[in-house]
């Protein structure tokens, strides 16, 4: 093979390898749970009951992809070394068990595609639909409709979705409100500066004003939590300037969260908790580092061959 053909072959391989390491899509904007309605946003539900945990429910913006919804607001996924980030092998949330992703490396290495007897299966329910549909597309290809529900459950499910179906209905986790509730979407204008008082004092009433997005008193959130708990969809209180931000937490409830107005919510499903967006940035999984190493190596080899060709031409 001539030097010129070597250059062409290496250039072609470099293009293929570069396509393999195309950056993952941009993250979606996380929203408070109350901002999802019957016609806007999409409810993301992830069932951790296989490890004794709850079913966590959050709200994301649309239009976007299922993968973007699963990598925003404290959520984070890991793909397999064989298939890359597109195959969801592990899922974790920053406000649950310290962000631990399940299944843990002790149970699943996420090197090859997990078996059908133990993997995260992907389900959808369009607006107004009260039965689950097994996804025929991957998380990076599927775009959920506004007002729909995306569900991830772990266990045994065949490739047709005829086995291992969810034990609860979409209506038990979907948004039932027709208008956004809870935190406001627009920030109020900044307050005018307060003149200093003689002696350096601060006039009465001056201090840290309420932060943007605080709901009015008595504004119910989606899910109607038990008495004594903050409304679902209400953001955490804003700390005094200079004070450390408290760690993200998930509101707890003794039983399933039944959305307001729901008439077909089941009571035998997993415990449902609202997972509000957290300040912890979700790092998108990049899958295996092998394609990147291949690309770098091929580009270096191409540069070396090009230098040899130039040197030979100068000598002739």
Secondary structure, 3 states (H helix, E strand, C coil): CCHHHHHHHHHHHHHHHHHHCCCCCCCCCEECHHHCCCCCCEEEEEECHHHCCCEEEEEECCCCCHHHHCCCCCEEEECECCCECCCCCEEEECCCHHHCCECCCCCCCCCCCCCCCCEEEEEEECCCCCCCEECCCCCCCCCCCCCCEEEEEEECCCCCCCCCCCCCCHHHCCCCCCCCCCCCCCCCCCCCCCCCCHHHCCCCCCCCCCCCCCCCCCCCCCCCCCCCCCCCCCCCCCCCCCCCCCCCCCCCCCCCCCCCCCCCCCCCCCCEEECCCCCCCCCCCCCCCHHHHHHHHHHHHHHHHHHHHHHHHHHC
